[in-house]
């Protein structure tokens, strides 16, 4: 069954824009994102015009939408001139209806130079900032390849909280040599600093990174599965007790402080991805398309100059693919998924036998509103739970 014959509206009213800025001052050894260290002269205005041109291309494909959120990610978008950020936001507002309460987030590195620019980003239209702190201890910061100090990170968090109504910062845990007691102390300090939102990621080793090579050579001791599970359970316990429970596997927030843009992804809304290496999910004539742009920044810019866009992938998803994506994304959320929406998207119902088996072993539960959610016990093995349900 394919999406061409879809009898129902496949959207849920959520629509956002992801802007990928692919440049960084340095490449972190754990990072597998599409990021590049730029050497030599750089014409930022030329790149900004390419973003505006690509936005115009997508505006012609999906006109008349209301934008709920905009997210500047990377890379390091806080290396952008605030004027460039403002031009992109104004362009989005010119092509679509930018809702009055739209969340506009910019990721930032907490160096003192970039923190001083926060006021200019706020004036450009950014109303939320997410800081890549990663650790509040000097030795791990150096090992993670971060260019800021602990003092700079704390200063940047304070400045962000004074300039923006909403802010967040990231930490990485389950690092080489880290103990549970060390993480307990560090997380407690982070919770005392945080206002409403924290993103807490277990360190994962991805192919193509420096850390992958080091682990393959036996030079990067990582926690075993049992210790990793202990780290995760400790994180949930401490954050819940502090009033900042997980609303998604790696994201914690006080009530009302959840990231709207991230919720758009996990609730399987639509989003445009612009910039080198950006991905998107768009409904065009009620058919969901999976899009991706050229990863190499200069090559992307040349494609935009010629074609008006840098797309190298524009696939029409089948009903089955939509259902699988909805399941994989939605079960990351504490609120879970609506089985009826899954049925509408995929054309099939979730198997009652699988639901019963996963419920019996404590990995799945049915909420009062009928949603299915993965339990705290099931979250660490989410991939296996999804695979069982999708059978």
Secondary structure, DSSP 4 states (H G I P E B T S, - for coil): --GGG--S----S-EEEEEEE-EESS--TT--SS-EE--S---HHHHHHHHHHHHHHHHHHSTT-EEEEEEEEES-GGGS-HHHHHHHHHHHHHHSEEEEEEEEEEEE---HHHHTTHHHHHHHT--EEEEEEE-SSHHHHHHTT--S-HHHHHHHHHHHHHH-SEEEEEEEES-TT--HHHHHHHHHHHHHH-SSEEEEEE----TTSHHHHHHHTT------HHHHHHHHHHHHHHHHHTT--EEETTEEE-TT-S-HHHHHHHTT-EEEEESTT-EEEEEETTEEEEEEE-SSHHHHHHHHHHHSS-EEEEEEPPHHHHHHHHHHHHTTBTT-B-HHHHHHHHSSPPPHHHHHHHHHTTSEEE-TTS-EEE-HHHHTTHHHHHHHHT-
